[in-house]
Amino acid sequence: MLLSSRLGTLGGLQSSVRGATTRAARTLAWSESSIRGVCLSPYLSLFAANTRHQRSRGLRDLRHLDGDESDTRANDFILSILNAGPNARDSKSYLANFAPKPKRPPEATKAVKNVDLTLPPLPDHQVSHPVEPTHVVDESPLLSSLLDPVSQHTALVKIQGPFTDRQLDSIALGMVYLEKLGLVSVIVVENDEWERGEPDERLNAVDDAERVVVALEKQGARARPVLQSVVRLGPKKGEAQDAVDHDPLANAHTETEDIESLRSALRAGEIPVLAPLALDSQLRTVRVDSNLVISALAQGMVEAAALDSKKVFAPSSGPVSPNSVQDLTPLRLMVINREGGVPSYARNGLPHLLVNLESEYQHIHETFLPQWAHSHPTALQNLALANRCLMYMPPTSSAIMVSHRSSRSLIANLITNKPATSSSLPHALLSKAVTSHTPTLIRHGLPMTIIRDASQINYTKMTALLENSFGRALKQDEFYARIERDLDFAIISGDYQGGAIVTRERDPANPEAPPIAYLDKFAMLPSHQGDGTVDFLWVALRDESYGLGLLDSRNPNVGGLGGQGIGRDLVWRSRADNPVNKWYFERSTGHIRLGNWVLFWCDAEDRLARLERHRGVVGPSFVELEEEGRLEQWASVVDKIPSSWYPLTA
């Protein structure tokens, strides 16, 4: 799309939202037009539905602001979604969690069709002229869902100050935007300048909570300070004391009645803001570290949501609309602080982009440099908080640690559930994209296991993974016979939720030449596509092939080389019409077209670094002597590799 047309579309977006926020719904007519592939219609429709729902409960909206300020807020909201850059999969995942739940029609009666009153079914593309009917019947699922409350979910948010009033205003605006998109924050305040045992420690905590409430209400939200204790010190009933010795965050818990104040605030459409207070064994209210409060809430809210779910689906309770119950299950953990994410030794102290707790948690502790105790004093504590909370939260949940300077990235995290920049991109690109304020996304993740003996591969599970991922039938006997002969290594994510197979392919015309490292299969179960596992898998693949020999390849993959060795060029092919090719283009060093195939490769990064030092310039500008003829060799070898699949049947 031409730049002028992009700017024209953006101008149309900005002018369309000018005025009251209810007009956001009218952008459904043309929001299928996209900027950088972003479809706005799902987010704007939910924004409009949530705004309507909040007004129905007497909540504030942007109408109390001056006209220009209201316009700016609406425009800023639109641009925040555009900056998130969600693709079709991200939008589908977002709608699965936050779209309104359509009402079920009463079983005893059927809606009467009325040609004059009932709208026709909405086509896949949005209509060009939205209609505002004077009467709506149950047969219009889209309009019924828009008039219903959107599906509200919760996030646990730690606001770790101290912050100025202006900084708090920016953070509060981010919380308001999250609420518009269906994620209501449960906020716990913390302040790095508080001192344990100071005379006014409880009063200081309460003051900071009230400051956050004021900031939220200034941005048009409704907020409620929760100043009583909602957690209790000590392990939960039934948990052994040694659990506290193993994990200090286990030394707090909640009971069902403790979170009623949170439930009350959420039902009233208010954002609860908690001071970090807890009841001790003598029922005294004491100030504690906010991490204790948040970890206890994560467990308690998940348990409360499970009880609520049983009530909704209990046969004796009668029909209950899913939208009538606030889902207490936290989908996100957000830590907003001044120091940013978790520093990485491989990035010279710049933050990790994506953390796989299952395989990297201990490694991050072991590689945490002493000087970071001053620049990032709470990084490991917040990482431990994420590790504890994600144990209880749903598998698709994530935690994010972000500087207050990048608080708008929380919107992108909600919509895409991905890091700000993919950690599997080439490091030459990452070095330009990552700053000290880039957030760290944390997921529970999966262990990465490296297998170098084909007999250790579970063929049954591998076959299921490949066939489910590619949607085709595998020629098992032929494929595994070749793998047993030519396997270089295989990477297994978790229990075969994902996998990569690299083989050693030799050139028959030059049998003395070193074998080619050929990526034969790269697969992910559909249920794990888009949850970050693919980035974990690709990073492990880089560590064992073209990234070998570099400092940042020393990741703790089970059975891996630990960064010890010499990098090798990695080669693979893909059908020219494969929709995944865009992802491959972004990660490869280069590619060429071979008939119906595209040949990709990643150059060994240690060799590229050596050549750059030798030539004194950045990036290869010509073909080196050692690279002459390699494309022809690769093309010749790869072209002779047989297909692993049975032909598709009509």
N, C-alpha and C positions, 0 to 999 in steps of 0.2 A: 504494500500500500504506500502511496506517495506520502511524503512528509506533510504536504499541504492538506491532504485529505485526513491524515491523522490529527493534525492540529484542528481542522474543522470539526472532526468528531469530538475531540476533547472540548472545543468551545461549545458544541451542542450539549455535551454532558453538563458543563458548568451552568449554562443558561437554563437547562431544563429543571435543575434542582433549585433555581432561584425562587425564593418565596417560602411558603410553608413546607414542612418536611413531608406532608401527605402527598405532595406531587411527585415524590420519588417513585411511587407506584406506576405513574404514567410512563416512566422510562422503560417499562416492559415492552413498549411498542417498538423501540429501536435499539435497545441495549444489546441485541444479538450482534450488532456491530461491535468489533473488539479492537482494543489497542494492545498490541503485543500478545494477541491470542486470549485476552481476558474477556470472559463473558460476565457481564455485570448483573444480568437479570435475576439469578437466584438470590444474590446478596441484597439487591435493592428491594425485591419483593418481601424478603424477610425483614429488612429494615423497616419497610412501610408497615408490615403486619405487627412488628414489635412495637413500633411507635403508636399504632392504633390501640394495641392491647394496653400499653402503659397509660395512655390517656383514659382508657375505660376504668382504670383503677385510681384515677386522680393524680397520676404522676405528672411531673413537669415535662415540658418539651421545649424546643428551641424558640417557641413563640414569645417567651419572656425576654428574648434578646432583641437588640436593635436589628433592623432589617439587614444592614450590611454585615453585621456579625453573624446573623443566622445564615446568610448566604455563604459566608466564609466557612462556617462549620460544615454545612452540607457539601460544599465543594471539597473541603479537606477530607471528609469521610469517603467521598467517591475516589479521590486520588489515593487514599490509603489502601483501598481495595485494588486499584490499578497497580500500585507499587508491589503488592503481594504477588502479582503475576500468576494467579491460579490457572492450571490447565483443566481439561475436561475431567480427569480422574480426581483432581483435588476438589472440584465443584461437586462431583458425585458423592465423594466421601463426606464433604461438609453437609450437603443436603440430607444424607442418610442420618446424620446426628442431630441436625438443627431445623430441618424442615418441619412445618406444622403437620400434626397427625390428623388426617381427614376423619371426620365423624362417620361412624357407622349409622346407616339409616335404621330406623326402628323396624324390628322384625315383623311386627303385627300389621303395619301399614306400609304401603308403597307410595312413593312420591308420584303425584299426578303430573303427567307430562302436559305442558302448556306451551304451545308453539310460540305464543306471544311473549312469554315470560322467561322461558328457560334458554340459557345460552347454549350454543353448540359446543361440542368438545373442543378444547384448545389444541391446535395442531402443534407439531414439534417446533416450528418457528413461531415467534411472537407476532401477533396481528399488528397491523400498522396503525390502527385507530382504536385505542382502548375504549371500552364502553363502561359507563357507570349506571347500572340498572337501578331502577327505583324499587325493585323487589327481587329477592333472591330465594330460590328454593333449594332443597337439599341435593338436587341433581347436578349442581355445579361444584365439583370437588375443589377446583382452584379457588373460587371465590369463598367457599365455605372455609377452606383452610386459612385464607388470608384474614378472614374476620375472626377466626379462632386465635387464641394466643399461640405464638411460636413455641417450639419445644425448648424450654429453658434448661440449661445445664449450669454447673458451677465450676469455678476454678479457685484454687487456693493461691492467694497472692501474698507474698512477703514484701512489704515496702520497707527497705533497709536504708534509713537515712544516716545522717541528717541531710535534709533538703531545704532549699529556700522556698519561699511561697511560689515563686515563678516556676521552679522545678516541679513542685507538687501540683500546680495547675496543669502542667503538661502531662504528668503521670495520670492525673484524674481524668483528663480528656480521653486518654487511651482506655481507661476503665469504662467510660461512658460508651465509647465506640464498641467495645467488646460486648457490652450489655445490649446494644442495638442489634448485634449479630447473634444474640442468643446465649452468650456466656456471661453469667453473673458472678462477680468476684466476691469471695469471702476473704477479706483483707485482715492481715495481722501486721501490726507495726513493729519496727525494731529501729534502734538508733545505736550506731557504733560508738557514740560519745557517752552513752550511759555507763555508769560505773556500778559494779555490784556492791550492795550494802550502803549506798549513799542514802541520806535521810529522806529525800523526796523521790525515791525511785518509782514508787507507785504513781505518785502525782505526775511525774514527768511522762510516764507511759500513757496515762489518761490524757494528758495535754496533747501528746503527739497523735493519739487516735482522734481527738476532736479536731485537730488541724486538718487531718485527712478528710473528715466528714465535711468540714467547711469547704475544702477544695472541690470535693465531689459535687456538692450542692451548687457551688459557683458555676460549674460546668453543665448544670441542668439536670443532674441526677438526684435521686432521693437516697439518702444514706442514714444509717442508724448506728450510733456508737454503742457497742456492747461492752460494758465496763465491768460486768460481773465475770466470775471465773466460769469457763466452759470445759476446763480439763482438770484432772486430778493427778497429783503426783503419785508415783508408784506404778508397778506393772499391773496390767489388766488382770482381773480375776481369772485364774486358771493358768497364767503364765508364770514360769519359774523365775526366781530372783536372778539366776545366772544369765537370763536373757538381758537384763540391765547391764551386767558386767560385760557381756559381749557387745551390746549396742546401747550406749547411754540414752539414745532417743527413745528407747522402750520404757523409760522411767516416767511415763505419763500416759493417761488414757482418758476416755470419756465414757459416760453412761448415757443411756437413751434420753433421760430427762435433761441432761446437761446441754444438749444442742437445741432445745426447744426455742431458745431465744434466737438462734440462727434461723430456724424454720419460720418463726413468726415474722422476722424481718424480710425473708425471701418471699413469703406469701403476700406481704404488703407491698412488694415491689421496691424494697429498700436494699441497698448494699450494706451488709453488716461490716463494721470496722471494729476489730478487737484489739484491746490492749493485751500484752502478753502476761496474763495473770493466771494463777492456778491455785487450787486448794491443796494444802499440805495434809499430813496425816492427822493434824489436830484441827482441821477445818478452818485454818487461817488462810486468808488470801495473800499470796506472795507474788512478787514479780519474778518471772522465770525467763529463760531464753526463748525467743519466739519459735525457734526450731522445735522445741518440745511441744509447744501448742499446735504447730502445724502438723507435725507427725502424728500426734494423737487425733487431730481432726480428720486427717486422711483416713485413718483406720475407722474412726467412729462414724464418719459420714458415709463410707462405703457400706458399713454394717446397717446403718439406718436406712439407706436406700434399698438394701435387700429386704428389710422388713416392710418398707412401703410397697415394694413390688408384690410381695405376697398378699398384702391387703387389696391391691388393685385387682389381682386375678383370683381372689378368693371367691368361690361360688356363692357363698352366703351374703357377700357384700353388695350384690347387685351390679349392674353396669356402671363402671366408673370411667370417665373420659381420661385417657392418658395425659391430656393437657391440664387436668385439674390437680395433678400432683407434681410438685417441684422435685425434679430429680436431684438428689443430694450428692450423687456420685461425682466426685471431682474429675474432670477430664484433663485438666492442665494444672501444673504447678509452676508458678511464675515468681521468680526472685528478681526484684528491681532494686539495684544498688548503685553505688558509685564506682565500684572497681571493675564491673563487667563480668565476663565469663571466666572459665577455668584456663589459666595459662598453659601453654604447651611448650615443652622443651624443643620439640621439632620445628616450632614456628618462632623460635627466639623470643618466647614470652608472649606472643600474640595468642589469642584464645583458641581453644579447640572449637571446631565447628559443630561436630557431632560426636557424642560419646556413647559407646556401647558398654553399658555398665557390666554386662555379663562377662566381658572379656578384658575391659580396660580399667575397671575400678581400682584394683590393686596396683596396676602399672602406673596410673596417674599419681598415686601416693608415692610410689618409689622414685619417680622422676621429678617430683616437685622440688624445685631449687630453693635454697635457703633465702635468697633475696626476695622471693615472692611472698614470704611471710610478712613483708612490710608493704609491698605494693598490692597484694591480694590476700589480706589477712584472714578472710572468711571463706575463701574459695573451697577449701577442702571440707569445711563444715557444711556449706551449702550443697556440695556434692554428696555428702553423707545424708543430708536431708532428702535430696532427690532419690537416692538409693532406697531409703526407708519408705518414702511415700509411694514410689512406683511399684513396690511390692504389693500394695493393696489396690492401687488404681487399675482400671481396665488395661489390657495389653496394648491397645492403640493409644494410650495416654502418653504424654511426654512432659518433661520439665524443661524450663528455659531460664537461663541466667543472663540478665541483660542489664547494661548500663542505663541509667535514666536518660542519657543522651540518645538512646535508640529505643525508647519505649514504644514507638509506633510499630516496631517489628513484631510486637505481640499480636497485632492484627494479622500479619502475614503468617505467624505461627498458628493462629486459630484456623485460618482458612486452608493452609496447605499442610500444616503439621510437619514441615520440613525446615532444615536449617536455612539461614539467610543465603548461604552459598554452599552448593553441594561439595562435600568433602572428597568426592571421587573425581573432581575435575583435575586437569593437569596443574601441577604445582606452579607453573609459570603464570597461570591465570589466577590462582589463589593468592599468590604473593601480592598481586595488585588489588584484589578485592577485599582482603581481610585487614581490618584495622583493630586498634585496641578496644573499640566499642562494638565490635561484631559480637552478637550474642552466641552463647553456647547452648545447643539443643541436646538434651539428655534423654535417652530411651533405655528401657530395661534391656533390650537387645537380645542377641543370641550368641552362644559361643562359636568360634571359628576353628575348625579342625582341619589340619593339613594331612592328607593321606598320600603316601608315595608307593605303596604296595597295592596293586589292584585287588588282591585277595581280601583286603580289609574293607572294600566297598560293599555295602549291602545292596546287592543288585535289585532286589525287590523294591526297596525304598527309592533307589535311584531311578528305576524305571517309572515308578509312579510319579516322581518329581518331574522327570523329563516329559512324559506324556501329558501330564496335567498342564505343564507350562507351555508346551508347544502345540497341544491339541492334536497330536498325531500319534500313530502307532509306531513304536520303535522296533527295528529289526534287531532283536536282542542278541541272538547268537552271533551274528556278524559284528555287531557293535562291540560287545564285550570281549570278543576274541581279539579285536584290534586294540582295545584298551589294555588288555593283559599284555600285549606285545609292545605297545608304544607309550604307555602312560608315563608322563613326567611327574605330575602331581594332580591331586584333586582337592578341592576345598568344599567342606560341608558346613552349612549354616544350621546350627541347632540340630534337630533330628530330621535332617533332609528337608527343611523348609526352603532351602536354596542350595545351589551348588554350582561349581565351575570345574571343568575338566580340561587340563592342558596336556597335550601329547608332544612327543618328539617325532617330527616328521623329517625324513632324510630325502635328499635329492638323488634319485637313481643315477643321474648323469654325473654326479660328483659325490660318491659315497664317502670320501674322506673329509668332506666339508662338515662343520659342526651342524647338528640337527636344528631345525627350526622349532621354536617354542610356539605351538599352534593352539589357540583357544578353541577347542572342539565344541564345547557346550558351556553355556552360561544360562542358568535357569532359576526361576523363582516361582514358588506356588502363587496362584492368583490371590489367595487370601493375604499374602505378605507383600504384594506389589503396592508400592506407595507408602510403606510404613518405615522406610529407612534401611531395611535389611539389604536392599540392593546396593546401597552405598557402602555398607559394612563389607559386603562380599567383594565389591570391586577394589576397595582399599586393600583387603587381604590378598587379592590377586596381584595387585601392583607390588605389594611387599615381597611376594615370592617370585617375581619375574622382572619386569622392567624397572622397578624401583629398588632392587637389591643394591646394597653398598652405600645407601644414603642413610643419614641419621634418622629421618622420619619413617624409615621402613622397619624400625626395631620394635614392632608391635608384638604383643604377647599372644600370637596365634598358637594354638596347641599343635605341636609337631612342626612348627614353622622354623625358618632359618634365622629368625631374630635379626634380620638385616645383614647377616654375614654372607658375603659372596659378591659376585660380579653380575651386574644387571644384564639382562638379555632382551633383545627385541621381541615383542609379543605380536603375533600375527593372527588374524581371524577373518572370516568371510561372513557375509550376510546377504540374503536375497535383496535385490534392488528395491523391491516394493515392501520391505519389512518396515512397519511403523516405528520400530525401535531404533532405526538407523539414525534418527536425529540425536538420540542419546549417545550413540556410538560416535557420531561426528564430533560431539563436544569433548569426548574423552580421548580420542585418538590423535596421534601426531599427524597422520595423513591417510589418504585413501585413494584408490583408483577404481575405475569401473571395469569389470571383466564380464562382458555380456550381460547375463541376468544376475550377476553377482556384483557385490562391492567388496573389495579387499581393503581391510583396515590394518593399521599397525600402530604400535606405540614404541618409539625409540627408547633404548636403554638410557635412563636419565643420567647415570654416572658418566656414560660416554659423552652425552651432550654437554654436561658440565665440564668435562675435560677438554672437549673441543673449543668451548667458549673461552676457557682460560688460555688455551693455546693461541687462539686467534685474536683474543682481546675484544671481541664483539659479542653481543647478545643475540642468540638465535642463529641457526644455520642459514647461510645465504647461498650456498652452493653444495654440490654433491662431493663428499669427501672420497678419497681414494678407496677407503675400506668399505664404502657404501655403493660403489659402482657395480652394477649388474644385479644387485640384490632384489629389486622389484621383479625383474624377469625370473629370477630363481624362485622367489616366493610364489609368483603367479603360476609357474610351471608345477611346483609341488602341490600347491593347494588345489589346483584344477584336477589333480588325480585322486584326491581324497573322495572315497565313495560316500553316497548319501546314507544316513543312518535311519531313514524313515521309509515306511511302505508308501507307495503312491496313494494320493488322495482319491477316494472313490466318489463318483457323482452322487 
